[in-house]
């Protein structure tokens, strides 16, 4: 697995974990972040990389810091 794909997987897993801790569905997270449910799903499945802006929106919607989502890089 390439380093980029591995980082996408780590980030997707972190977002999924924090989303579940926050008690949010993908739909609710997408709504709170102003993003699409399909996009949230693709990020969690490591099929798409979020922009910095999208990552900030996701983190804020879950009330976590971005550094918590990327700490395992």
CHARMM internal coordinates of N, CA and C (Angstrom, degrees):
IC EDIT
DIST 1 N 1 CA 1.4540
DIST 1 CA 1 C 1.5256
ANGL 1 N 1 CA 1 C 108.20
DIST 1 C 2 N 1.3209
ANGL 1 CA 1 C 2 N 116.39
DIHE 1 N 1 CA 1 C 2 N 133.16
DIST 2 N 2 CA 1.4640
ANGL 1 C 2 N 2 CA 119.86
DIHE 1 CA 1 C 2 N 2 CA 179.74
DIST 2 CA 2 C 1.5250
ANGL 2 N 2 CA 2 C 110.17
DIHE 1 C 2 N 2 CA 2 C -69.26
DIST 2 C 3 N 1.3184
ANGL 2 CA 2 C 3 N 115.64
DIHE 2 N 2 CA 2 C 3 N 159.36
DIST 3 N 3 CA 1.4653
ANGL 2 C 3 N 3 CA 120.94
DIHE 2 CA 2 C 3 N 3 CA -179.56
DIST 3 CA 3 C 1.5243
ANGL 3 N 3 CA 3 C 111.13
DIHE 2 C 3 N 3 CA 3 C -60.41
DIST 3 C 4 N 1.3226
ANGL 3 CA 3 C 4 N 116.94
DIHE 3 N 3 CA 3 C 4 N -39.23
DIST 4 N 4 CA 1.4698
ANGL 3 C 4 N 4 CA 120.49
DIHE 3 CA 3 C 4 N 4 CA -179.92
DIST 4 CA 4 C 1.5259
ANGL 4 N 4 CA 4 C 110.28
DIHE 3 C 4 N 4 CA 4 C -63.33
DIST 4 C 5 N 1.3231
ANGL 4 CA 4 C 5 N 116.97
DIHE 4 N 4 CA 4 C 5 N -46.54
DIST 5 N 5 CA 1.4636
ANGL 4 C 5 N 5 CA 120.50
DIHE 4 CA 4 C 5 N 5 CA 179.48
DIST 5 CA 5 C 1.5253
ANGL 5 N 5 CA 5 C 110.78
DIHE 4 C 5 N 5 CA 5 C -63.18
DIST 5 C 6 N 1.3279
ANGL 5 CA 5 C 6 N 115.93
DIHE 5 N 5 CA 5 C 6 N -38.74
DIST 6 N 6 CA 1.4613
ANGL 5 C 6 N 6 CA 119.76
DIHE 5 CA 5 C 6 N 6 CA 179.16
DIST 6 CA 6 C 1.5296
ANGL 6 N 6 CA 6 C 110.43
DIHE 5 C 6 N 6 CA 6 C -64.40
DIST 6 C 7 N 1.3271
ANGL 6 CA 6 C 7 N 117.51
DIHE 6 N 6 CA 6 C 7 N -42.18
DIST 7 N 7 CA 1.4666
ANGL 6 C 7 N 7 CA 120.37
DIHE 6 CA 6 C 7 N 7 CA 178.22
DIST 7 CA 7 C 1.5283
ANGL 7 N 7 CA 7 C 111.03
DIHE 6 C 7 N 7 CA 7 C -65.07
DIST 7 C 8 N 1.3323
ANGL 7 CA 7 C 8 N 117.10
DIHE 7 N 7 CA 7 C 8 N -38.69
DIST 8 N 8 CA 1.4697
ANGL 7 C 8 N 8 CA 120.02
DIHE 7 CA 7 C 8 N 8 CA 176.59
DIST 8 CA 8 C 1.5203
ANGL 8 N 8 CA 8 C 110.52
DIHE 7 C 8 N 8 CA 8 C -61.90
DIST 8 C 9 N 1.3228
ANGL 8 CA 8 C 9 N 116.98
DIHE 8 N 8 CA 8 C 9 N -41.05
DIST 9 N 9 CA 1.4685
ANGL 8 C 9 N 9 CA 120.96
DIHE 8 CA 8 C 9 N 9 CA 179.57
DIST 9 CA 9 C 1.5202
ANGL 9 N 9 CA 9 C 110.80
DIHE 8 C 9 N 9 CA 9 C -65.08
DIST 9 C 10 N 1.3422
ANGL 9 CA 9 C 10 N 116.75
DIHE 9 N 9 CA 9 C 10 N -45.30
DIST 10 N 10 CA 1.4648
ANGL 9 C 10 N 10 CA 121.07
DIHE 9 CA 9 C 10 N 10 CA 179.23
DIST 10 CA 10 C 1.5256
ANGL 10 N 10 CA 10 C 110.38
DIHE 9 C 10 N 10 CA 10 C -60.46
DIST 10 C 11 N 1.3314
ANGL 10 CA 10 C 11 N 116.50
DIHE 10 N 10 CA 10 C 11 N -45.11
DIST 11 N 11 CA 1.4633
ANGL 10 C 11 N 11 CA 120.57
DIHE 10 CA 10 C 11 N 11 CA -179.98
DIST 11 CA 11 C 1.5259
ANGL 11 N 11 CA 11 C 110.80
DIHE 10 C 11 N 11 CA 11 C -64.92
DIST 11 C 12 N 1.3111
ANGL 11 CA 11 C 12 N 117.11
DIHE 11 N 11 CA 11 C 12 N -44.93
DIST 12 N 12 CA 1.4647
ANGL 11 C 12 N 12 CA 120.58
DIHE 11 CA 11 C 12 N 12 CA 178.82
DIST 12 CA 12 C 1.5177
ANGL 12 N 12 CA 12 C 112.30
DIHE 11 C 12 N 12 CA 12 C -60.06
DIST 12 C 13 N 1.3278
ANGL 12 CA 12 C 13 N 116.33
DIHE 12 N 12 CA 12 C 13 N -42.46
DIST 13 N 13 CA 1.4677
ANGL 12 C 13 N 13 CA 120.85
DIHE 12 CA 12 C 13 N 13 CA 177.76
DIST 13 CA 13 C 1.5236
ANGL 13 N 13 CA 13 C 110.98
DIHE 12 C 13 N 13 CA 13 C -63.80
DIST 13 C 14 N 1.3346
ANGL 13 CA 13 C 14 N 116.94
DIHE 13 N 13 CA 13 C 14 N -40.32
DIST 14 N 14 CA 1.4664
ANGL 13 C 14 N 14 CA 120.99
DIHE 13 CA 13 C 14 N 14 CA -179.97
DIST 14 CA 14 C 1.5264
ANGL 14 N 14 CA 14 C 110.84
DIHE 13 C 14 N 14 CA 14 C -65.88
DIST 14 C 15 N 1.3127
ANGL 14 CA 14 C 15 N 116.62
DIHE 14 N 14 CA 14 C 15 N -42.58
DIST 15 N 15 CA 1.4703
ANGL 14 C 15 N 15 CA 120.07
DIHE 14 CA 14 C 15 N 15 CA 178.97
DIST 15 CA 15 C 1.5256
ANGL 15 N 15 CA 15 C 109.88
DIHE 14 C 15 N 15 CA 15 C -63.99
DIST 15 C 16 N 1.3157
ANGL 15 CA 15 C 16 N 117.40
DIHE 15 N 15 CA 15 C 16 N -45.41
DIST 16 N 16 CA 1.4717
ANGL 15 C 16 N 16 CA 120.95
DIHE 15 CA 15 C 16 N 16 CA 178.75
DIST 16 CA 16 C 1.5262
ANGL 16 N 16 CA 16 C 110.66
DIHE 15 C 16 N 16 CA 16 C -59.79
DIST 16 C 17 N 1.3194
ANGL 16 CA 16 C 17 N 116.81
DIHE 16 N 16 CA 16 C 17 N -45.57
DIST 17 N 17 CA 1.4592
ANGL 16 C 17 N 17 CA 121.10
DIHE 16 CA 16 C 17 N 17 CA -179.43
DIST 17 CA 17 C 1.5307
ANGL 17 N 17 CA 17 C 111.46
DIHE 16 C 17 N 17 CA 17 C -61.36
DIST 17 C 18 N 1.3221
ANGL 17 CA 17 C 18 N 116.85
DIHE 17 N 17 CA 17 C 18 N -47.72
DIST 18 N 18 CA 1.4677
ANGL 17 C 18 N 18 CA 120.51
DIHE 17 CA 17 C 18 N 18 CA -179.83
DIST 18 CA 18 C 1.5294
ANGL 18 N 18 CA 18 C 111.29
DIHE 17 C 18 N 18 CA 18 C -67.06
DIST 18 C 19 N 1.3188
ANGL 18 CA 18 C 19 N 116.76
DIHE 18 N 18 CA 18 C 19 N -36.13
DIST 19 N 19 CA 1.4691
ANGL 18 C 19 N 19 CA 120.61
DIHE 18 CA 18 C 19 N 19 CA 177.79
DIST 19 CA 19 C 1.5198
ANGL 19 N 19 CA 19 C 110.21
DIHE 18 C 19 N 19 CA 19 C -62.00
DIST 19 C 20 N 1.3244
ANGL 19 CA 19 C 20 N 116.28
DIHE 19 N 19 CA 19 C 20 N -44.75
DIST 20 N 20 CA 1.4640
ANGL 19 C 20 N 20 CA 120.11
DIHE 19 CA 19 C 20 N 20 CA 179.55
DIST 20 CA 20 C 1.5233
ANGL 20 N 20 CA 20 C 111.18
DIHE 19 C 20 N 20 CA 20 C -66.87
DIST 20 C 21 N 1.3387
ANGL 20 CA 20 C 21 N 117.49
DIHE 20 N 20 CA 20 C 21 N -39.73
DIST 21 N 21 CA 1.4744
ANGL 20 C 21 N 21 CA 120.67
DIHE 20 CA 20 C 21 N 21 CA 176.00
DIST 21 CA 21 C 1.5201
ANGL 21 N 21 CA 21 C 110.88
DIHE 20 C 21 N 21 CA 21 C -59.09
DIST 21 C 22 N 1.3260
ANGL 21 CA 21 C 22 N 115.90
DIHE 21 N 21 CA 21 C 22 N -36.54
DIST 22 N 22 CA 1.4684
ANGL 21 C 22 N 22 CA 121.31
DIHE 21 CA 21 C 22 N 22 CA -179.32
DIST 22 CA 22 C 1.5297
ANGL 22 N 22 CA 22 C 111.77
DIHE 21 C 22 N 22 CA 22 C -79.15
DIST 22 C 23 N 1.3254
ANGL 22 CA 22 C 23 N 117.09
DIHE 22 N 22 CA 22 C 23 N -5.81
DIST 23 N 23 CA 1.4567
ANGL 22 C 23 N 23 CA 120.99
DIHE 22 CA 22 C 23 N 23 CA 179.59
DIST 23 CA 23 C 1.5175
ANGL 23 N 23 CA 23 C 113.53
DIHE 22 C 23 N 23 CA 23 C 71.28
DIST 23 C 24 N 1.3299
ANGL 23 CA 23 C 24 N 115.95
DIHE 23 N 23 CA 23 C 24 N 30.53
DIST 24 N 24 CA 1.4603
ANGL 23 C 24 N 24 CA 121.11
DIHE 23 CA 23 C 24 N 24 CA -177.53
DIST 24 CA 24 C 1.5237
ANGL 24 N 24 CA 24 C 111.35
DIHE 23 C 24 N 24 CA 24 C -107.13
DIST 24 C 25 N 1.3064
ANGL 24 CA 24 C 25 N 116.12
DIHE 24 N 24 CA 24 C 25 N 140.40
DIST 25 N 25 CA 1.4647
ANGL 24 C 25 N 25 CA 120.77
DIHE 24 CA 24 C 25 N 25 CA 169.51
DIST 25 CA 25 C 1.5255
ANGL 25 N 25 CA 25 C 107.44
DIHE 24 C 25 N 25 CA 25 C -80.79
DIST 25 C 26 N 1.3172
ANGL 25 CA 25 C 26 N 116.47
DIHE 25 N 25 CA 25 C 26 N 166.95
DIST 26 N 26 CA 1.4642
ANGL 25 C 26 N 26 CA 119.23
DIHE 25 CA 25 C 26 N 26 CA 175.17
DIST 26 CA 26 C 1.5254
ANGL 26 N 26 CA 26 C 110.07
DIHE 25 C 26 N 26 CA 26 C -60.12
DIST 26 C 27 N 1.3129
ANGL 26 CA 26 C 27 N 116.13
DIHE 26 N 26 CA 26 C 27 N -38.31
DIST 27 N 27 CA 1.4632
ANGL 26 C 27 N 27 CA 120.49
DIHE 26 CA 26 C 27 N 27 CA -179.80
DIST 27 CA 27 C 1.5230
ANGL 27 N 27 CA 27 C 111.40
DIHE 26 C 27 N 27 CA 27 C -62.76
DIST 27 C 28 N 1.3339
ANGL 27 CA 27 C 28 N 116.74
DIHE 27 N 27 CA 27 C 28 N -45.37
DIST 28 N 28 CA 1.4645
ANGL 27 C 28 N 28 CA 120.81
DIHE 27 CA 27 C 28 N 28 CA -178.47
DIST 28 CA 28 C 1.5244
ANGL 28 N 28 CA 28 C 110.53
DIHE 27 C 28 N 28 CA 28 C -68.14
DIST 28 C 29 N 1.3273
ANGL 28 CA 28 C 29 N 117.54
DIHE 28 N 28 CA 28 C 29 N -40.85
DIST 29 N 29 CA 1.4624
ANGL 28 C 29 N 29 CA 120.29
DIHE 28 CA 28 C 29 N 29 CA 177.15
DIST 29 CA 29 C 1.5232
ANGL 29 N 29 CA 29 C 110.00
DIHE 28 C 29 N 29 CA 29 C -61.34
DIST 29 C 30 N 1.3139
ANGL 29 CA 29 C 30 N 116.84
DIHE 29 N 29 CA 29 C 30 N -45.51
DIST 30 N 30 CA 1.4661
ANGL 29 C 30 N 30 CA 120.81
DIHE 29 CA 29 C 30 N 30 CA 179.71
DIST 30 CA 30 C 1.5256
ANGL 30 N 30 CA 30 C 110.68
DIHE 29 C 30 N 30 CA 30 C -59.00
DIST 30 C 31 N 1.3150
ANGL 30 CA 30 C 31 N 116.09
DIHE 30 N 30 CA 30 C 31 N -44.59
DIST 31 N 31 CA 1.4672
ANGL 30 C 31 N 31 CA 120.91
DIHE 30 CA 30 C 31 N 31 CA 179.49
DIST 31 CA 31 C 1.5307
ANGL 31 N 31 CA 31 C 110.97
DIHE 30 C 31 N 31 CA 31 C -61.46
DIST 31 C 32 N 1.3309
ANGL 31 CA 31 C 32 N 116.52
DIHE 31 N 31 CA 31 C 32 N -48.00
DIST 32 N 32 CA 1.4672
ANGL 31 C 32 N 32 CA 120.77
DIHE 31 CA 31 C 32 N 32 CA -178.60
DIST 32 CA 32 C 1.5248
ANGL 32 N 32 CA 32 C 112.17
DIHE 31 C 32 N 32 CA 32 C -65.29
DIST 32 C 33 N 1.3321
ANGL 32 CA 32 C 33 N 116.74
DIHE 32 N 32 CA 32 C 33 N -32.97
DIST 33 N 33 CA 1.4643
ANGL 32 C 33 N 33 CA 121.31
DIHE 32 CA 32 C 33 N 33 CA -177.94
DIST 33 CA 33 C 1.5271
ANGL 33 N 33 CA 33 C 112.63
DIHE 32 C 33 N 33 CA 33 C -88.39
DIST 33 C 34 N 1.3194
ANGL 33 CA 33 C 34 N 117.20
DIHE 33 N 33 CA 33 C 34 N -10.81
DIST 34 N 34 CA 1.4616
ANGL 33 C 34 N 34 CA 120.13
DIHE 33 CA 33 C 34 N 34 CA -177.34
DIST 34 CA 34 C 1.5189
ANGL 34 N 34 CA 34 C 112.76
DIHE 33 C 34 N 34 CA 34 C 72.92
DIST 34 C 35 N 1.3233
ANGL 34 CA 34 C 35 N 115.78
DIHE 34 N 34 CA 34 C 35 N 31.96
DIST 35 N 35 CA 1.4613
ANGL 34 C 35 N 35 CA 122.26
DIHE 34 CA 34 C 35 N 35 CA -179.31
DIST 35 CA 35 C 1.5242
ANGL 35 N 35 CA 35 C 108.71
DIHE 34 C 35 N 35 CA 35 C -124.07
DIST 35 C 36 N 1.3127
ANGL 35 CA 35 C 36 N 117.34
DIHE 35 N 35 CA 35 C 36 N 170.38
DIST 36 N 36 CA 1.4653
ANGL 35 C 36 N 36 CA 119.52
DIHE 35 CA 35 C 36 N 36 CA 179.98
DIST 36 CA 36 C 1.5284
ANGL 36 N 36 CA 36 C 111.05
DIHE 35 C 36 N 36 CA 36 C -85.41
DIST 36 C 37 N 1.3157
ANGL 36 CA 36 C 37 N 114.59
DIHE 36 N 36 CA 36 C 37 N 152.37
DIST 37 N 37 CA 1.4621
ANGL 36 C 37 N 37 CA 120.65
DIHE 36 CA 36 C 37 N 37 CA 176.18
DIST 37 CA 37 C 1.5237
ANGL 37 N 37 CA 37 C 110.44
DIHE 36 C 37 N 37 CA 37 C -62.26
DIST 37 C 38 N 1.3130
ANGL 37 CA 37 C 38 N 117.03
DIHE 37 N 37 CA 37 C 38 N -38.97
DIST 38 N 38 CA 1.4698
ANGL 37 C 38 N 38 CA 121.27
DIHE 37 CA 37 C 38 N 38 CA 178.64
DIST 38 CA 38 C 1.5256
ANGL 38 N 38 CA 38 C 109.76
DIHE 37 C 38 N 38 CA 38 C -60.21
DIST 38 C 39 N 1.3293
ANGL 38 CA 38 C 39 N 117.51
DIHE 38 N 38 CA 38 C 39 N -42.36
DIST 39 N 39 CA 1.4623
ANGL 38 C 39 N 39 CA 121.00
DIHE 38 CA 38 C 39 N 39 CA 179.57
DIST 39 CA 39 C 1.5311
ANGL 39 N 39 CA 39 C 110.60
DIHE 38 C 39 N 39 CA 39 C -63.02
DIST 39 C 40 N 1.3260
ANGL 39 CA 39 C 40 N 117.64
DIHE 39 N 39 CA 39 C 40 N -46.51
DIST 40 N 40 CA 1.4715
ANGL 39 C 40 N 40 CA 121.16
DIHE 39 CA 39 C 40 N 40 CA 179.08
DIST 40 CA 40 C 1.5232
ANGL 40 N 40 CA 40 C 109.50
DIHE 39 C 40 N 40 CA 40 C -58.50
DIST 40 C 41 N 1.3159
ANGL 40 CA 40 C 41 N 117.32
DIHE 40 N 40 CA 40 C 41 N -45.25
DIST 41 N 41 CA 1.4604
ANGL 40 C 41 N 41 CA 121.48
DIHE 40 CA 40 C 41 N 41 CA 179.01
DIST 41 CA 41 C 1.5222
ANGL 41 N 41 CA 41 C 111.20
DIHE 40 C 41 N 41 CA 41 C -60.21
DIST 41 C 42 N 1.3209
ANGL 41 CA 41 C 42 N 117.07
DIHE 41 N 41 CA 41 C 42 N -46.39
DIST 42 N 42 CA 1.4727
ANGL 41 C 42 N 42 CA 120.96
DIHE 41 CA 41 C 42 N 42 CA -178.68
DIST 42 CA 42 C 1.5275
ANGL 42 N 42 CA 42 C 111.23
DIHE 41 C 42 N 42 CA 42 C -64.18
DIST 42 C 43 N 1.3226
ANGL 42 CA 42 C 43 N 117.80
DIHE 42 N 42 CA 42 C 43 N -36.56
DIST 43 N 43 CA 1.4707
ANGL 42 C 43 N 43 CA 120.67
DIHE 42 CA 42 C 43 N 43 CA 177.67
DIST 43 CA 43 C 1.5258
ANGL 43 N 43 CA 43 C 109.35
DIHE 42 C 43 N 43 CA 43 C -67.11
DIST 43 C 44 N 1.3295
ANGL 43 CA 43 C 44 N 117.49
DIHE 43 N 43 CA 43 C 44 N -46.52
DIST 44 N 44 CA 1.4655
ANGL 43 C 44 N 44 CA 120.84
DIHE 43 CA 43 C 44 N 44 CA -179.78
DIST 44 CA 44 C 1.5255
ANGL 44 N 44 CA 44 C 111.90
DIHE 43 C 44 N 44 CA 44 C -62.74
DIST 44 C 45 N 1.3180
ANGL 44 CA 44 C 45 N 117.19
DIHE 44 N 44 CA 44 C 45 N -31.59
DIST 45 N 45 CA 1.4679
ANGL 44 C 45 N 45 CA 121.38
DIHE 44 CA 44 C 45 N 45 CA 179.59
DIST 45 CA 45 C 1.5290
ANGL 45 N 45 CA 45 C 112.85
DIHE 44 C 45 N 45 CA 45 C -88.37
DIST 45 C 46 N 1.3264
ANGL 45 CA 45 C 46 N 116.61
DIHE 45 N 45 CA 45 C 46 N 6.23
DIST 46 N 46 CA 1.4718
ANGL 45 C 46 N 46 CA 123.29
DIHE 45 CA 45 C 46 N 46 CA 178.77
DIST 46 CA 46 C 1.5262
ANGL 46 N 46 CA 46 C 112.29
DIHE 45 C 46 N 46 CA 46 C 62.72
DIST 46 C 47 N 1.3217
ANGL 46 CA 46 C 47 N 116.39
DIHE 46 N 46 CA 46 C 47 N 28.92
DIST 47 N 47 CA 1.4624
ANGL 46 C 47 N 47 CA 120.41
DIHE 46 CA 46 C 47 N 47 CA 177.57
DIST 47 CA 47 C 1.5193
ANGL 47 N 47 CA 47 C 111.75
DIHE 46 C 47 N 47 CA 47 C -95.68
DIST 47 C 48 N 1.3319
ANGL 47 CA 47 C 48 N 116.43
DIHE 47 N 47 CA 47 C 48 N -12.69
DIST 48 N 48 CA 1.4588
ANGL 47 C 48 N 48 CA 120.86
DIHE 47 CA 47 C 48 N 48 CA -178.99
DIST 48 CA 48 C 1.5223
ANGL 48 N 48 CA 48 C 108.81
DIHE 47 C 48 N 48 CA 48 C -148.15
DIST 48 C 49 N 1.3204
ANGL 48 CA 48 C 49 N 115.83
DIHE 48 N 48 CA 48 C 49 N 145.49
DIST 49 N 49 CA 1.4647
ANGL 48 C 49 N 49 CA 121.70
DIHE 48 CA 48 C 49 N 49 CA 176.87
DIST 49 CA 49 C 1.5223
ANGL 49 N 49 CA 49 C 109.07
DIHE 48 C 49 N 49 CA 49 C -101.55
DIST 49 C 50 N 1.3317
ANGL 49 CA 49 C 50 N 117.18
DIHE 49 N 49 CA 49 C 50 N 129.98
DIST 50 N 50 CA 1.4627
ANGL 49 C 50 N 50 CA 118.59
DIHE 49 CA 49 C 50 N 50 CA 178.22
DIST 50 CA 50 C 1.5220
ANGL 50 N 50 CA 50 C 110.91
DIHE 49 C 50 N 50 CA 50 C -76.03
DIST 50 C 51 N 1.3254
ANGL 50 CA 50 C 51 N 115.88
DIHE 50 N 50 CA 50 C 51 N 149.72
DIST 51 N 51 CA 1.4668
ANGL 50 C 51 N 51 CA 119.89
DIHE 50 CA 50 C 51 N 51 CA 171.12
DIST 51 CA 51 C 1.5266
ANGL 51 N 51 CA 51 C 107.73
DIHE 50 C 51 N 51 CA 51 C -70.03
DIST 51 C 52 N 1.3069
ANGL 51 CA 51 C 52 N 116.35
DIHE 51 N 51 CA 51 C 52 N 168.22
DIST 52 N 52 CA 1.4670
ANGL 51 C 52 N 52 CA 119.96
DIHE 51 CA 51 C 52 N 52 CA 176.74
DIST 52 CA 52 C 1.5245
ANGL 52 N 52 CA 52 C 109.32
DIHE 51 C 52 N 52 CA 52 C -59.34
DIST 52 C 53 N 1.3252
ANGL 52 CA 52 C 53 N 117.32
DIHE 52 N 52 CA 52 C 53 N -43.53
DIST 53 N 53 CA 1.4672
ANGL 52 C 53 N 53 CA 120.84
DIHE 52 CA 52 C 53 N 53 CA 179.51
DIST 53 CA 53 C 1.5284
ANGL 53 N 53 CA 53 C 111.29
DIHE 52 C 53 N 53 CA 53 C -59.01
DIST 53 C 54 N 1.3202
ANGL 53 CA 53 C 54 N 116.83
DIHE 53 N 53 CA 53 C 54 N -44.89
DIST 54 N 54 CA 1.4669
ANGL 53 C 54 N 54 CA 120.31
DIHE 53 CA 53 C 54 N 54 CA 179.55
DIST 54 CA 54 C 1.5180
ANGL 54 N 54 CA 54 C 111.31
DIHE 53 C 54 N 54 CA 54 C -66.37
DIST 54 C 55 N 1.3176
ANGL 54 CA 54 C 55 N 117.08
DIHE 54 N 54 CA 54 C 55 N -38.77
DIST 55 N 55 CA 1.4568
ANGL 54 C 55 N 55 CA 120.68
DIHE 54 CA 54 C 55 N 55 CA 178.73
DIST 55 CA 55 C 1.5265
ANGL 55 N 55 CA 55 C 110.51
DIHE 54 C 55 N 55 CA 55 C -63.22
DIST 55 C 56 N 1.3197
ANGL 55 CA 55 C 56 N 117.13
DIHE 55 N 55 CA 55 C 56 N -40.85
DIST 56 N 56 CA 1.4679
ANGL 55 C 56 N 56 CA 121.06
DIHE 55 CA 55 C 56 N 56 CA 177.29
DIST 56 CA 56 C 1.5302
ANGL 56 N 56 CA 56 C 109.87
DIHE 55 C 56 N 56 CA 56 C -63.47
DIST 56 C 57 N 1.3200
ANGL 56 CA 56 C 57 N 117.87
DIHE 56 N 56 CA 56 C 57 N -43.24
DIST 57 N 57 CA 1.4657
ANGL 56 C 57 N 57 CA 121.41
DIHE 56 CA 56 C 57 N 57 CA 178.85
DIST 57 CA 57 C 1.5290
ANGL 57 N 57 CA 57 C 111.04
DIHE 56 C 57 N 57 CA 57 C -61.06
DIST 57 C 58 N 1.3276
ANGL 57 CA 57 C 58 N 116.26
DIHE 57 N 57 CA 57 C 58 N -42.85
DIST 58 N 58 CA 1.4643
ANGL 57 C 58 N 58 CA 121.22
DIHE 57 CA 57 C 58 N 58 CA 179.52
DIST 58 CA 58 C 1.5245
ANGL 58 N 58 CA 58 C 110.07
DIHE 57 C 58 N 58 CA 58 C -63.60
DIST 58 C 59 N 1.3176
ANGL 58 CA 58 C 59 N 116.53
DIHE 58 N 58 CA 58 C 59 N -47.65
DIST 59 N 59 CA 1.4646
ANGL 58 C 59 N 59 CA 120.60
DIHE 58 CA 58 C 59 N 59 CA -179.52
DIST 59 CA 59 C 1.5268
ANGL 59 N 59 CA 59 C 110.90
DIHE 58 C 59 N 59 CA 59 C -60.92
DIST 59 C 60 N 1.3132
ANGL 59 CA 59 C 60 N 117.31
DIHE 59 N 59 CA 59 C 60 N -47.02
DIST 60 N 60 CA 1.4746
ANGL 59 C 60 N 60 CA 120.74
DIHE 59 CA 59 C 60 N 60 CA -179.76
DIST 60 CA 60 C 1.5220
ANGL 60 N 60 CA 60 C 111.40
DIHE 59 C 60 N 60 CA 60 C -61.70
DIST 60 C 61 N 1.3237
ANGL 60 CA 60 C 61 N 116.70
DIHE 60 N 60 CA 60 C 61 N -39.59
DIST 61 N 61 CA 1.4642
ANGL 60 C 61 N 61 CA 120.51
DIHE 60 CA 60 C 61 N 61 CA 179.98
DIST 61 CA 61 C 1.5260
ANGL 61 N 61 CA 61 C 111.45
DIHE 60 C 61 N 61 CA 61 C -63.03
DIST 61 C 62 N 1.3395
ANGL 61 CA 61 C 62 N 116.31
DIHE 61 N 61 CA 61 C 62 N -29.49
DIST 62 N 62 CA 1.4669
ANGL 61 C 62 N 62 CA 120.84
DIHE 61 CA 61 C 62 N 62 CA 179.44
DIST 62 CA 62 C 1.5258
ANGL 62 N 62 CA 62 C 112.01
DIHE 61 C 62 N 62 CA 62 C -96.42
DIST 62 C 63 N 1.3409
ANGL 62 CA 62 C 63 N 115.80
DIHE 62 N 62 CA 62 C 63 N -2.54
DIST 63 N 63 CA 1.4685
ANGL 62 C 63 N 63 CA 122.38
DIHE 62 CA 62 C 63 N 63 CA -179.08
DIST 63 CA 63 C 1.5267
ANGL 63 N 63 CA 63 C 112.20
DIHE 62 C 63 N 63 CA 63 C 59.78
DIST 63 C 64 N 1.3321
ANGL 63 CA 63 C 64 N 114.46
DIHE 63 N 63 CA 63 C 64 N 44.64
DIST 64 N 64 CA 1.4639
ANGL 63 C 64 N 64 CA 121.35
DIHE 63 CA 63 C 64 N 64 CA 173.18
DIST 64 CA 64 C 1.5209
ANGL 64 N 64 CA 64 C 107.85
DIHE 63 C 64 N 64 CA 64 C -127.32
DIST 64 C 65 N 1.3127
ANGL 64 CA 64 C 65 N 115.65
DIHE 64 N 64 CA 64 C 65 N 162.26
DIST 65 N 65 CA 1.4570
ANGL 64 C 65 N 65 CA 120.58
DIHE 64 CA 64 C 65 N 65 CA 177.20
DIST 65 CA 65 C 1.5256
ANGL 65 N 65 CA 65 C 108.80
DIHE 64 C 65 N 65 CA 65 C -85.84
DIST 65 C 66 N 1.3272
ANGL 65 CA 65 C 66 N 115.68
DIHE 65 N 65 CA 65 C 66 N 146.98
DIST 66 N 66 CA 1.4650
ANGL 65 C 66 N 66 CA 120.64
DIHE 65 CA 65 C 66 N 66 CA 178.99
DIST 66 CA 66 C 1.5265
ANGL 66 N 66 CA 66 C 110.26
DIHE 65 C 66 N 66 CA 66 C -54.84
DIST 66 C 67 N 1.3255
ANGL 66 CA 66 C 67 N 116.98
DIHE 66 N 66 CA 66 C 67 N -38.35
DIST 67 N 67 CA 1.4724
ANGL 66 C 67 N 67 CA 119.60
DIHE 66 CA 66 C 67 N 67 CA -178.25
DIST 67 CA 67 C 1.5280
ANGL 67 N 67 CA 67 C 111.85
DIHE 66 C 67 N 67 CA 67 C -60.74
DIST 67 C 68 N 1.3266
ANGL 67 CA 67 C 68 N 117.97
DIHE 67 N 67 CA 67 C 68 N -26.04
DIST 68 N 68 CA 1.4636
ANGL 67 C 68 N 68 CA 120.39
DIHE 67 CA 67 C 68 N 68 CA 176.54
DIST 68 CA 68 C 1.5272
ANGL 68 N 68 CA 68 C 111.22
DIHE 67 C 68 N 68 CA 68 C -68.87
DIST 68 C 69 N 1.3053
ANGL 68 CA 68 C 69 N 116.29
DIHE 68 N 68 CA 68 C 69 N -28.89
DIST 69 N 69 CA 1.4642
ANGL 68 C 69 N 69 CA 120.36
DIHE 68 CA 68 C 69 N 69 CA -178.69
DIST 69 CA 69 C 1.5249
ANGL 69 N 69 CA 69 C 112.63
DIHE 68 C 69 N 69 CA 69 C -82.30
DIST 69 C 70 N 1.3167
ANGL 69 CA 69 C 70 N 117.15
DIHE 69 N 69 CA 69 C 70 N -22.56
DIST 70 N 70 CA 1.4704
ANGL 69 C 70 N 70 CA 120.49
DIHE 69 CA 69 C 70 N 70 CA -176.65
DIST 70 CA 70 C 1.5260
ANGL 70 N 70 CA 70 C 112.75
DIHE 69 C 70 N 70 CA 70 C -114.25
DIST 70 C 71 N 1.3092
ANGL 70 CA 70 C 71 N 117.39
DIHE 70 N 70 CA 70 C 71 N 10.78
DIST 71 N 71 CA 1.4698
ANGL 70 C 71 N 71 CA 120.68
DIHE 70 CA 70 C 71 N 71 CA -174.97
DIST 71 CA 71 C 1.5267
ANGL 71 N 71 CA 71 C 113.73
DIHE 70 C 71 N 71 CA 71 C -64.73
DIST 71 C 72 N 1.3240
ANGL 71 CA 71 C 72 N 118.47
DIHE 71 N 71 CA 71 C 72 N -21.82
DIST 72 N 72 CA 1.4680
ANGL 71 C 72 N 72 CA 120.94
DIHE 71 CA 71 C 72 N 72 CA -177.28
DIST 72 CA 72 C 1.5241
ANGL 72 N 72 CA 72 C 113.81
DIHE 71 C 72 N 72 CA 72 C -94.74
DIST 72 C 73 N 1.3246
ANGL 72 CA 72 C 73 N 117.28
DIHE 72 N 72 CA 72 C 73 N 10.70
DIST 73 N 73 CA 1.4711
ANGL 72 C 73 N 73 CA 120.67
DIHE 72 CA 72 C 73 N 73 CA 178.89
DIST 73 CA 73 C 1.5019
ANGL 73 N 73 CA 73 C 110.16
DIHE 72 C 73 N 73 CA 73 C -71.06
END
COOR INIT
IC SEED 1 N 1 CA 1 C
IC BUILD
